[in-house]
Amino acid sequence: MQPDVSVVIVTWNGRQHLDACLAAVEAQRGVAIEAILVDNGSTDGTSEYVRARFPRVKLVSLPENRGFAGGNNAGVREAAGRFVAFLNNDTSADSGWLGALLSGIDEPAGFALVTSRIVYMHDPNVIDSAGDGVLRWGGAFKRHHGEPASVAAATQEVFGVCGAACMMPRAVFDEIGGFDEDFFASHEDVDLSYRARLRGYRCRYVADAVVRHVGSATLGTASPFSVFHGQRNLEWMYVKDTPGSLLLKTLPGHIVYDVAAGVHFARIGMLRPYLRAKAAAIAGLPRMLRKRAAVQRARRVGASAIAPLLDRHWLSTKLREKRFDAQLRASVL
């Protein structure tokens, strides 16, 4: 039977998470699905385990780790559904998750991207993400991160999807070029959403699409890997996607934002990966400027459509996010 939705799950040495994740996908109600697991060169026996334990899952075994972006693109190439959903491997989705996301898509009204209410596995009363937001000065954030789940009870338009649990038509994914594999991991979902916005597509947060998430199982909440990729990729996203007039208006604020981030990472002992990230961002700037030219040529809306969607409260938003992550990290340790 032709699936309505192809669910793409990327994993790298995360076999311990797969029982809960894949069982929840197979338990989805009212939607014809196929599950596609992309094994990103794992060394923990993931491929063999999935073949034996979940024979109905379509397995894509890659010879090396291509990151979240490359792994998801490889999964979509094998997808047969009209819609593609992306799901982190360290999640457990409610049985009505996909049905709720499908109900949020309204293509005539422009709502082609839909994103989930992602709560923590250890405490489902706390939000990990209710969609992604973008700051006017160039950063990104997870909406309602660390807040009670009750504050995210209303379905509404948001800037973009959180890649941990989201959906869109396959045709839209292909039109905007999929995930940018140069990003590898971090901000690839923000970049994808921004490019969709520039094409005139809208994004809806669907409160009834609930997914439980371990959170940062691969990246870590404040590891050298996460700091490097996050701080490099936010620069690339800012340069690639921001319309020219907004780029000029926000550049001084973006520099202030970067300086404040440097102070923060120095305080927590992560100055070296932060500086490496900015150096790598500069080194990759010629390639991103070439991509920017293509992105801006293809856009259907201007700065006036994007500016109202950008959050101005960068300092309070990032301080709240960092405080919660520090508390979460301390509780785990």
C-alpha positions as CSV (number, residue, x, y, z in Angstrom):
1,M,0.0,0.0,0.0
2,Q,1.3,3.4,-0.9
3,P,2.2,5.2,2.4
4,D,0.8,8.6,3.2
5,V,3.8,9.5,5.2
6,S,7.4,8.4,5.1
7,V,9.0,8.8,8.6
8,V,12.7,9.3,8.4
9,I,14.8,8.6,11.5
10,V,18.5,9.1,11.6
11,T,20.7,7.3,14.1
12,W,24.3,7.1,15.0
13,N,25.4,4.6,17.7
14,G,22.0,5.1,19.3
15,R,20.7,1.5,19.3
16,Q,19.6,1.8,23.0
17,H,16.9,4.3,21.9
18,L,15.4,2.5,19.0
19,D,13.0,0.1,20.7
20,A,10.9,2.9,22.1
21,C,11.2,5.1,18.9
22,L,10.4,2.5,16.3
23,A,7.7,0.8,18.3
24,A,5.9,4.2,18.7
25,V,6.2,4.8,15.0
26,E,4.7,1.4,14.2
27,A,1.8,2.2,16.6
28,Q,0.6,5.3,14.7
29,R,-3.1,5.4,14.2
30,G,-5.1,6.2,11.1
31,V,-2.2,7.0,8.8
32,A,-0.5,4.7,6.2
33,I,3.2,5.0,6.9
34,E,6.6,3.7,6.1
35,A,9.4,3.9,8.6
36,I,12.9,4.6,7.2
37,L,15.9,4.3,9.5
38,V,19.1,5.8,8.3
39,D,22.1,4.2,10.1
40,N,24.8,6.9,9.9
41,G,27.8,4.5,10.0
42,S,27.1,3.2,13.5
43,T,29.6,0.8,15.1
44,D,27.1,-0.5,17.8
45,G,25.4,-3.1,15.6
46,T,22.4,-0.9,14.9
47,S,21.8,-2.2,11.3
48,E,21.9,-5.9,12.4
49,Y,19.6,-5.2,15.4
50,V,17.0,-3.4,13.3
51,R,16.9,-6.1,10.6
52,A,16.2,-8.7,13.3
53,R,13.9,-6.7,15.6
54,F,12.0,-4.4,13.1
55,P,11.9,-6.2,9.8
56,R,9.2,-3.8,8.4
57,V,11.5,-0.8,8.8
58,K,13.2,0.2,5.6
59,L,16.9,0.3,6.5
60,V,19.4,2.7,4.8
61,S,22.9,1.8,6.0
62,L,25.5,4.5,5.2
63,P,29.2,3.8,5.2
64,E,30.0,6.9,7.2
65,N,28.4,9.5,9.4
66,R,26.8,12.1,7.2
67,G,25.3,14.0,10.1
68,F,21.7,14.9,10.7
69,A,21.4,16.8,7.4
70,G,23.0,14.2,5.2
71,G,21.3,11.3,6.9
72,N,17.9,12.8,6.5
73,N,18.5,13.6,2.9
74,A,19.5,10.0,2.2
75,G,16.3,8.8,3.9
76,V,14.1,11.1,1.8
77,R,15.7,9.8,-1.3
78,E,14.2,6.3,-0.4
79,A,10.8,7.7,0.6
80,A,7.6,6.8,-1.2
81,G,5.1,8.9,0.8
82,R,3.5,12.2,-0.3
83,F,4.6,13.6,3.0
84,V,8.0,13.2,4.8
85,A,8.2,13.4,8.6
86,F,11.5,13.7,10.5
87,L,11.9,12.2,13.9
88,N,14.9,12.0,16.2
89,N,16.0,8.5,17.3
90,D,15.7,9.3,21.0
91,T,12.0,10.0,21.0
92,S,8.7,8.3,21.6
93,A,5.7,9.7,19.7
94,D,2.1,9.5,20.9
95,S,0.0,7.2,18.8
96,G,-1.9,10.2,17.3
97,W,1.3,12.2,16.4
98,L,1.3,11.8,12.7
99,G,-2.5,12.2,12.4
100,A,-2.3,15.5,14.3
101,L,0.5,16.8,12.1
102,L,-1.4,16.0,9.0
103,S,-4.4,17.9,10.3
104,G,-2.2,21.0,10.7
105,I,-1.2,21.1,7.0
106,D,-3.3,23.5,4.9
107,E,-1.5,24.0,1.6
108,P,-4.1,26.4,0.1
109,A,-3.4,28.7,3.1
110,G,0.4,28.2,2.8
111,F,0.8,26.0,5.8
112,A,3.1,23.4,4.3
113,L,5.4,22.8,7.4
114,V,4.2,21.5,10.7
115,T,6.0,20.9,13.9
116,S,5.3,19.1,17.2
117,R,4.9,19.7,20.9
118,I,8.2,18.1,22.1
119,V,8.3,17.4,25.8
120,Y,11.0,15.7,27.8
121,M,11.1,11.9,28.2
122,H,11.9,12.2,31.9
123,D,9.3,14.9,32.6
124,P,6.5,15.3,29.9
125,N,5.2,18.3,31.8
126,V,8.2,20.3,30.6
127,I,8.7,21.6,27.0
128,D,11.8,20.9,25.0
129,S,10.5,22.6,21.9
130,A,7.3,24.0,20.5
131,G,8.8,24.9,17.1
132,D,11.8,27.1,16.3
133,G,12.1,30.8,16.5
134,V,14.7,33.1,14.9
135,L,16.1,36.2,16.6
136,R,16.3,39.5,14.8
137,W,20.0,39.6,15.4
138,G,20.6,36.2,13.8
139,G,20.4,33.5,16.4
140,A,17.7,30.8,16.8
141,F,15.9,29.3,19.7
142,K,13.5,26.6,20.7
143,R,10.1,28.1,21.6
144,H,9.0,27.6,25.3
145,H,12.2,25.6,26.0
146,G,12.1,24.6,29.7
147,E,8.7,26.0,30.3
148,P,5.6,24.1,31.5
149,A,3.8,22.1,28.8
150,S,0.6,24.0,29.5
151,V,2.0,27.2,28.1
152,A,2.2,25.6,24.7
153,A,-1.3,24.3,24.5
154,A,-2.5,26.4,21.6
155,T,-1.9,25.5,18.0
156,Q,-0.5,28.5,16.1
157,E,1.8,29.8,13.4
158,V,5.6,29.8,14.3
159,F,8.7,30.7,12.3
160,G,9.9,27.1,11.6
161,V,10.0,23.5,12.5
162,C,12.1,21.7,15.1
163,G,13.8,18.9,13.2
164,A,13.4,16.5,16.1
165,A,9.7,16.0,15.1
166,C,8.2,17.7,12.1
167,M,6.6,17.1,8.7
168,M,6.1,18.6,5.2
169,P,5.1,17.6,1.7
170,R,7.9,15.7,-0.1
171,A,7.4,18.1,-3.0
172,V,8.1,21.2,-0.8
173,F,11.2,19.5,0.7
174,D,12.5,18.8,-2.8
175,E,11.6,22.3,-4.0
176,I,13.6,24.1,-1.3
177,G,16.6,21.7,-1.7
178,G,16.4,19.6,1.4
179,F,18.8,20.0,4.3
180,D,22.1,21.7,3.7
181,E,24.7,19.0,4.2
182,D,27.4,21.5,4.9
183,F,25.7,22.1,8.3
184,F,26.1,18.5,9.3
185,A,24.2,18.9,12.6
186,S,22.6,22.0,14.3
187,H,20.6,24.8,12.7
188,E,19.9,22.7,9.6
189,D,16.2,22.7,10.5
190,V,16.2,26.5,11.0
191,D,18.0,27.0,7.7
192,L,15.4,24.7,6.0
193,S,12.5,26.6,7.6
194,Y,14.0,30.0,6.6
195,R,14.4,28.9,3.0
196,A,10.8,27.7,3.0
197,R,9.7,31.0,4.4
198,L,11.5,32.9,1.6
199,R,9.5,30.8,-0.9
200,G,6.3,31.9,0.8
201,Y,5.5,28.8,2.8
202,R,4.3,29.0,6.4
203,C,4.8,26.8,9.4
204,R,2.2,25.7,12.0
205,Y,2.9,24.4,15.5
206,V,0.4,21.6,16.3
207,A,-0.1,21.3,20.0
208,D,-1.8,17.9,19.8
209,A,1.2,16.3,18.0
210,V,3.1,15.2,21.2
211,V,6.5,13.6,21.2
212,R,8.6,12.7,24.2
213,H,12.3,13.4,23.7
214,V,15.4,12.4,25.7
215,G,17.1,15.5,24.4
216,S,20.7,16.1,23.2
217,A,21.4,12.4,23.2
218,T,23.9,12.9,20.3
219,L,24.9,16.6,20.5
220,G,25.1,17.0,24.3
221,T,23.7,20.2,25.9
222,A,27.1,21.9,26.1
223,S,29.8,19.8,24.5
224,P,32.6,21.0,22.3
225,F,30.8,19.3,19.3
226,S,27.5,21.1,20.0
227,V,29.2,24.5,20.6
228,F,31.3,24.3,17.4
229,H,28.5,23.2,15.1
230,G,25.9,25.5,16.7
231,Q,28.1,28.6,16.6
232,R,29.4,27.9,13.1
233,N,26.1,27.1,11.6
234,L,24.2,30.1,13.0
235,E,26.6,32.3,11.1
236,W,26.0,30.4,7.9
237,M,22.2,30.5,8.3
238,Y,22.3,34.2,9.0
239,V,24.5,34.9,5.9
240,K,22.6,32.6,3.5
241,D,19.0,33.4,4.4
242,T,18.6,36.9,5.7
243,P,17.2,39.3,3.0
244,G,19.7,42.0,2.1
245,S,18.0,45.0,3.7
246,L,17.5,43.0,7.0
247,L,21.1,41.9,6.9
248,L,22.3,45.6,6.8
249,K,19.9,46.7,9.5
250,T,20.8,43.8,11.9
251,L,24.5,43.4,11.3
252,P,25.6,45.7,14.2
253,G,23.2,43.8,16.6
254,H,24.5,40.5,15.3
255,I,28.0,41.5,16.2
256,V,26.9,42.4,19.7
257,Y,25.1,39.0,19.9
258,D,28.3,37.2,18.9
259,V,30.3,39.0,21.5
260,A,27.8,38.2,24.2
261,A,27.9,34.5,23.1
262,G,31.7,34.6,23.3
263,V,31.5,35.9,26.9
264,H,29.0,33.2,27.8
265,F,31.1,30.3,26.3
266,A,34.3,31.7,28.0
267,R,32.5,31.5,31.4
268,I,31.6,27.9,30.9
269,G,35.0,26.8,29.6
270,M,34.0,26.5,25.9
271,L,35.8,29.5,24.4
272,R,38.1,27.3,22.3
273,P,35.3,25.5,20.4
274,Y,33.5,28.9,20.1
275,L,36.5,30.5,18.5
276,R,37.1,27.5,16.2
277,A,33.5,27.8,15.1
278,K,33.8,31.4,14.1
279,A,37.0,30.7,12.2
280,A,35.3,27.8,10.4
281,A,32.3,30.1,9.6
282,I,34.7,32.7,8.0
283,A,36.5,30.0,6.1
284,G,33.2,28.7,4.7
285,L,31.9,32.2,3.9
286,P,32.7,32.2,0.1
287,R,30.7,28.9,-0.3
288,M,27.8,30.3,1.8
289,L,27.8,33.5,-0.3
290,R,27.4,31.4,-3.4
291,K,24.5,29.6,-1.8
292,R,23.1,32.9,-0.6
293,A,22.9,34.1,-4.2
294,A,20.8,31.1,-5.2
295,V,18.6,31.3,-2.1
296,Q,17.8,35.0,-2.6
297,R,17.2,34.6,-6.4
298,A,14.6,31.9,-5.6
299,R,12.7,33.8,-2.9
300,R,9.1,34.9,-3.5
301,V,8.8,37.2,-0.5
302,G,10.9,40.1,0.7
303,A,12.2,41.4,4.0
304,S,8.8,42.9,4.9
305,A,7.3,39.4,5.1
306,I,10.2,38.1,7.3
307,A,10.9,40.9,9.7
308,P,7.7,40.6,11.7
309,L,8.4,37.0,12.4
310,L,11.8,37.6,14.0
311,D,12.0,37.9,17.8
312,R,13.5,41.1,19.2
313,H,14.0,39.8,22.8
314,W,17.4,38.1,22.2
315,L,18.9,38.6,25.6
316,S,16.1,37.4,27.8
317,T,15.3,34.5,25.4
318,K,18.9,33.2,25.3
319,L,19.5,33.7,29.1
320,R,16.3,31.8,29.9
321,E,17.4,29.0,27.5
322,K,21.0,28.8,28.9
323,R,19.8,28.8,32.5
324,F,17.5,25.9,31.9
325,D,20.1,23.9,30.0
326,A,22.6,24.4,32.8
327,Q,20.0,23.2,35.4
328,L,19.2,20.2,33.2
329,R,22.9,19.4,32.7
330,A,23.5,19.6,36.5
331,S,20.5,17.3,37.2
332,V,21.8,14.7,34.8
333,L,25.4,14.9,36.1
